[in-house]
Amino acid sequence: MLAARLVEDNDVLIIEEGSTAMQIILHLTDKRNFTFLVCSIPTLTLLLEFQRNGRINWRTYLSGEK
């Protein structure tokens, strides 16, 4: 995925809602010291599942919506 190649270690990424936005997560598992700000429960669930399985060790924050 082209967008994943633009992301570097130590970056902060904001992920909106949607299946296309969630796809980038699958291509970032090699990144380190990474922070995610997510805006949807499904995205948060995916990240927490990856973390539970030891695939990632990132900081993840859930943003509130209007």
N, C-alpha and C positions, 0 to 999 in steps of 0.2 A: 504494500500500500504506500503510495507516494507521500501522503501526509505523515505517516509514521517516520519516514526518513528525515523529516525536518525537526523531529523532536530529539533532544539531547539529554544526557544525564543531567540531573539537578534542575530540570525545567519544572514549571508549573503549568498544568493544562486544565482548562475548563471544558467540561463535556456537557453539552445540552442533551435534551431528550431525543430519542430516536435510534432506530436500529443501525443506521449508517454511522452515526457518531460512536455508537458502542463498538463497532467493528475495529476501530483504531486500537482499542485496548488489547485485542488479540495479537496485534503486531508490535506491542511495546514491552513485552515481558522480559526483554534483555536490558531494559533501562534501569539505572540505579539512582537512588536518592531522589525520588520523583514524588511530586505532589499533585494530586487530583482534586479538583473542585467539581463535584457532580451536582446536577440539578434534577435527577430523577431516581426514584427508588429502584427500577430495574437495573440501571447502571451501577448504583451502589451495591446491589445484590451481586452482580457479576464480579465487581472488584473484591468484595468480601469473600466470595467463593474462591477466587484466585489466591487471595491471601491465606485463607484457611488451608488450601492445598499446597502452600509453600511455593507457588509459582511467582509471587511478587512480594516485595516488602516495601510498599509505598505508603505515604501518608494520604489519607482520603478524608475529604470533608464534604458534607451534604449542605447545599445551599437551600435556603427557604424560598418559596415562590409566593407571588402575590395571591 
